[in-house]
Amino acid sequence: MALPRPSLTLVLDIDERLDSEALRLEIGRCYAHVCQTLVRTHPADTAAAASAHAVGSESGKAPSTAETDIATDTAAGPDAQTNASAPCNIARFLVKMGTRRYLDPKDEGANELWNDVIERWIGNELRKVSNNMRIFNRRQREEGRDPLMFDWYELDLQNGQLSVLLRCDSTSAVDPSANATITALREAYGNNALGENVERVRMPAPEEYERQRKIGLAAKARREAEKAARAQAEAERARAEAEAAEREAEEAFLESPELMAHAATPDERRSDTVSDTSEAANARDALGKAPTESDEGDTEGSTGGGEAIEDRYAPEEADFALDYRLWQIEYADGGARLFDSANATFVESIEPIDSAESVAPTRLDGRPEEEVVA
């Protein structure tokens, strides 16, 4: 017997200041092939309003004070004064599977449904939506419009019984391999390792995200500085080679037999003022012709501006890879705790960093980001 397949409704909850008829039409055109997509707006006063609206509106519950405080900390972090008025957008994944239960491993058929269907499906949907986010924003930029960036993907599991918020990277995407982290969450949730009355989990915890952001941006700055240094060295090498080639061509021209004979006899010099030999003329042409900007842009596989097609349409890279293993567990009474999923234990706090140079960021697979980039 074939297993049932989930369906997805995507709710794009955006800051009301970004809303427009043109944006909604463009979303309709670009997301229609992905899934049913709805656009919702939230108040523009703070990023907290966006997050609180997103987590409370579907369930019909008003956000608590604790939820608002948590949302404020999540969006603002150490740059609260700078980011307080910045838009905060959330893409909500409403996972539809009727009344089937799959969160509790003890329920009959739940493990089969999760392992054979839902985990893989979540990874596929994360990949599809993330790719579409990048394509949509690239089109927005090409059309001279602002991109629509998202801060969170929120997965609404088992008809709202559990909400999982995955922080987006700088391209509004989430690594599809995060579905394995959600599987680890399901196991901890089903085994009651997270405590009673869990409502929501944020991955990574807000403070942990800020820690990773500082480290990641410092690593990005180093990469860009090294890339600029390599480009400068390559430009200097190319310039030196061009100068050497020019000197060699000039010497070959000055030492050509025709020119030497021309310099030796006045009669030949007078006659050659009318007609140069073909070889001397070719040498002078080689010296005088330099590639123009338009010549360089007309190479095969390039766009009108000289940009290679594969470079123009290459997938956008995130500023840094996110590690989702440290969670913030939020409870129905408004409380919140930090959970280290790698060690399956609660932790009291996140150790701050004094220098972004001291810690190397890691990916979901545990490899240092610097190693992956190299």
C-alpha positions in Angstrom: 0.0 0.0 0.0 1.4 3.4 -1.0 2.2 5.8 1.8 0.4 9.2 1.8 2.2 12.2 0.6 2.2 15.6 2.4 1.2 18.8 0.7 2.6 22.2 1.3 1.0 25.7 1.6 3.5 28.4 1.8 2.6 31.6 3.7 4.9 34.5 3.1 4.5 36.8 6.1 6.1 40.1 5.2 6.5 43.5 6.7 3.6 45.7 5.6 6.0 48.4 4.4 7.2 46.0 1.6 3.7 45.1 0.4 2.5 46.2 -3.0 0.3 45.0 -5.8 3.3 44.6 -8.1 5.1 42.5 -5.5 2.1 40.2 -5.0 1.8 39.7 -8.7 5.5 38.8 -9.0 5.2 36.4 -6.1 2.2 34.8 -7.8 4.1 34.4 -11.1 7.3 33.0 -9.5 6.0 30.7 -6.8 3.0 29.2 -8.6 5.1 26.2 -9.8 6.4 25.5 -6.3 3.2 25.2 -4.2 0.1 27.1 -3.2 1.5 30.4 -1.9 -0.2 33.1 0.1 1.0 36.5 1.1 0.3 38.0 4.6 1.5 41.2 6.1 2.3 42.1 9.7 2.8 45.5 11.4 5.9 47.4 10.7 6.6 48.7 14.2 9.2 46.1 15.2 10.6 42.8 14.1 9.0 41.3 17.2 5.6 42.1 15.8 6.4 40.1 12.7 7.6 37.0 14.6 4.8 37.2 17.2 2.2 37.5 14.4 3.6 34.6 12.6 3.6 32.2 15.5 0.2 33.3 16.9 -2.1 34.1 14.0 -2.8 30.6 12.7 -3.5 29.1 16.0 -5.8 32.0 17.0 -3.8 32.7 20.1 -2.5 36.1 21.0 1.3 36.2 21.4 2.4 36.3 25.0 4.8 38.9 26.5 7.4 36.2 26.6 7.0 35.4 22.9 7.3 39.1 22.0 10.5 39.4 24.1 12.0 36.3 22.5 11.1 37.6 19.0 12.7 40.9 19.8 15.9 39.2 21.0 15.9 37.0 17.9 15.7 39.7 15.3 17.7 42.4 17.0 20.6 40.8 18.8 23.5 43.1 19.7 22.6 45.5 16.9 19.1 46.2 18.3 19.2 49.9 17.7 20.3 49.5 14.1 17.9 46.7 13.3 14.8 47.7 15.3 13.1 49.1 12.2 14.4 46.6 9.7 11.8 44.3 8.0 11.5 40.8 9.4 9.9 38.3 7.0 8.9 34.7 7.7 8.1 32.0 5.3 5.7 29.5 6.9 5.5 25.9 5.7 2.0 24.5 6.5 2.6 20.8 6.2 -0.7 19.1 5.4 -1.3 15.4 6.1 -4.8 15.4 7.3 -5.2 13.9 10.8 -2.2 11.5 10.6 0.2 11.6 13.5 3.9 11.4 12.9 5.6 13.4 15.7 5.5 10.8 18.4 7.6 7.7 17.6 5.3 5.6 19.9 2.3 6.1 17.6 1.5 3.3 15.3 3.0 3.8 11.9 4.6 7.1 12.9 8.2 6.0 12.4 7.5 4.5 9.0 5.7 7.7 7.9 8.5 9.9 9.0 11.4 7.8 7.8 10.0 6.9 4.5 8.1 10.0 3.5 8.3 13.2 5.7 12.0 13.6 6.3 12.9 13.3 2.6 9.9 15.5 1.7 11.0 18.2 4.1 14.5 18.2 2.5 13.0 18.5 -1.0 10.7 21.3 0.0 13.5 23.2 1.7 15.6 22.8 -1.5 12.7 23.9 -3.8 11.7 27.0 -1.8 15.3 28.0 -1.2 16.2 27.8 -4.9 13.0 29.8 -5.8 13.9 32.4 -3.2 17.3 33.0 -4.9 15.8 33.0 -8.4 13.0 35.4 -7.4 15.5 37.9 -5.8 17.9 37.6 -8.8 15.0 38.6 -11.0 14.0 41.4 -8.7 17.6 42.8 -8.9 17.7 42.5 -12.7 14.4 44.4 -13.0 15.7 47.2 -10.8 13.5 46.2 -7.8 14.5 45.4 -4.2 14.9 41.8 -3.3 12.5 40.2 -0.8 14.7 38.7 2.0 13.4 36.3 4.6 14.7 35.8 8.2 13.0 32.5 9.1 11.4 29.4 7.6 8.8 28.2 10.1 7.6 24.6 9.7 4.1 24.0 11.1 4.1 20.2 11.9 1.1 17.9 12.7 -1.5 20.7 12.4 0.3 23.1 14.6 1.3 20.8 17.4 4.9 21.9 17.0 6.5 24.8 15.2 10.1 24.6 14.0 11.8 27.9 13.0 14.9 27.6 10.9 17.0 30.7 10.5 17.7 31.6 6.9 21.1 32.3 5.6 22.0 35.6 3.8 20.4 34.3 0.6 17.0 33.6 2.2 17.7 29.9 2.0 18.0 27.0 4.4 20.3 24.0 3.8 18.1 21.0 2.8 20.2 18.8 5.1 18.5 20.6 8.0 15.8 17.9 7.6 18.2 15.6 9.6 18.3 18.2 12.4 14.5 18.2 12.4 14.5 14.4 12.6 16.7 14.7 15.7 14.2 17.2 17.1 11.3 14.8 16.5 13.2 12.0 18.4 13.9 14.3 21.3 10.4 15.7 21.3 8.8 12.3 21.1 11.0 10.9 23.9 10.1 13.9 26.1 13.8 14.9 26.3 12.7 18.5 25.8 10.2 18.6 28.7 6.5 19.1 28.7 4.3 21.5 26.7 6.9 22.4 24.0 5.3 24.8 21.5 8.2 26.1 19.4 11.8 25.5 18.6 14.2 28.0 17.1 17.3 26.7 15.2 19.8 28.0 16.0 19.0 29.8 19.2 19.1 33.6 18.7 22.2 34.2 20.7 24.0 31.3 18.9 23.0 32.8 15.6 24.6 36.1 16.5 27.7 34.3 17.6 27.9 32.4 14.3 27.1 35.6 12.4 30.1 37.4 13.9 32.4 34.5 13.1 31.0 34.0 9.7 31.3 37.6 8.6 34.8 37.8 9.9 35.7 34.7 7.9 34.0 36.2 4.8 36.0 39.4 5.2 39.2 37.4 5.3 38.2 35.5 2.2 37.4 38.6 0.3 40.7 40.3 1.3 42.6 37.2 0.1 40.6 37.1 -3.1 41.3 40.8 -3.8 45.0 40.2 -3.1 45.1 37.3 -5.5 43.3 39.3 -8.2 45.7 42.2 -7.8 48.7 39.9 -8.0 47.2 38.3 -11.2 46.6 41.7 -12.7 50.2 42.7 -12.0 51.5 39.5 -13.5 49.4 40.0 -16.6 50.5 43.6 -17.0 54.2 42.5 -16.7 53.7 39.8 -19.3 52.0 42.3 -21.7 54.8 44.8 -21.2 57.4 42.1 -21.9 55.6 41.0 -25.1 55.4 44.6 -26.3 59.1 45.1 -25.8 59.8 41.8 -27.6 57.6 42.9 -30.5 59.2 46.3 -30.7 62.7 44.8 -30.7 61.7 42.3 -33.4 60.4 45.2 -35.5 63.5 47.4 -35.1 65.8 44.5 -35.9 63.9 43.3 -39.0 66.1 42.9 -42.2 63.9 45.3 -44.1 64.3 48.1 -41.6 68.0 47.5 -41.3 68.4 47.7 -45.1 66.2 50.7 -45.2 68.5 52.4 -42.7 71.6 51.4 -44.6 70.9 52.9 -48.1 69.4 56.4 -48.7 67.9 55.3 -52.0 66.0 52.5 -50.4 65.0 54.7 -47.6 63.4 57.2 -50.1 61.6 54.4 -51.9 60.4 52.7 -48.8 58.7 55.8 -47.6 56.0 55.1 -50.2 55.5 51.4 -49.6 56.6 49.4 -46.5 57.3 45.8 -46.8 54.4 43.5 -45.6 56.4 42.1 -42.7 57.2 45.5 -41.3 53.7 46.6 -41.7 52.4 43.5 -39.9 54.8 44.2 -37.0 53.6 47.7 -36.6 50.0 46.6 -36.7 50.7 44.1 -34.0 52.2 46.9 -31.8 49.3 49.3 -32.5 46.4 46.9 -32.0 45.2 46.4 -28.4 42.0 44.6 -27.4 39.1 46.9 -26.6 36.5 46.6 -23.9 33.9 45.6 -26.5 36.3 43.0 -28.0 36.6 41.3 -24.6 32.9 41.3 -24.1 32.2 39.5 -27.4 33.6 36.2 -26.4 31.5 33.1 -26.7 29.4 32.3 -23.7 29.3 35.9 -22.4 26.5 38.4 -21.9 26.5 41.8 -23.4 28.5 43.3 -20.5 31.3 40.7 -20.8 29.9 38.6 -17.9 30.0 34.8 -18.5 26.6 33.2 -18.5 27.6 30.5 -16.1 28.8 33.2 -13.7 25.7 35.3 -14.0 23.3 32.4 -13.3 25.5 30.6 -10.7 23.8 29.9 -7.4 24.1 32.7 -5.0 26.5 31.9 -2.1 25.6 32.6 1.5 27.9 34.8 3.6 28.5 31.9 5.9 27.0 28.4 6.6 24.7 28.0 9.6 24.9 25.3 12.2 21.5 24.4 13.6 22.5 22.1 16.4 21.9 24.6 19.3 18.2 25.1 19.8 16.0 27.4 21.8 13.0 25.5 23.2 9.9 27.6 23.9 7.1 26.4 26.2 3.4 27.1 26.5 3.9 29.1 29.7 6.3 31.5 27.9 9.5 30.0 29.2 12.5 29.1 27.1 15.6 26.9 27.5 18.7 26.2 25.4 19.2 22.6 24.2 22.5 21.3 22.8 21.3 18.6 20.3 24.8 17.3 19.7 25.1 16.2 23.4 21.3 15.9 24.0 21.5 18.1 27.1 20.2 21.5 28.2 22.8 24.3 28.6 22.6 27.4 30.8 24.1 29.9 28.4 26.1 30.4 25.2 29.7 31.3 25.8 30.4 34.7 24.2 33.3 35.3 21.9 35.8 38.1 22.4 37.2 37.7 18.9 35.8 36.4 15.7 39.2 35.0 14.9 39.2 32.6 17.8 36.5 30.2 16.6 36.0 28.5 13.2 32.4 28.2 12.1 31.1 24.8 11.2 28.5 23.4 8.8 25.7 20.9 9.5 28.1 18.1 8.6 30.6 19.3 11.3 33.3 20.4 8.8 34.9 23.8 9.4 33.6 26.4 7.0 37.2 27.4 6.1 37.9 23.8 5.0 34.8 23.7 2.8 35.6 27.0 1.2 39.2 25.9 0.4 
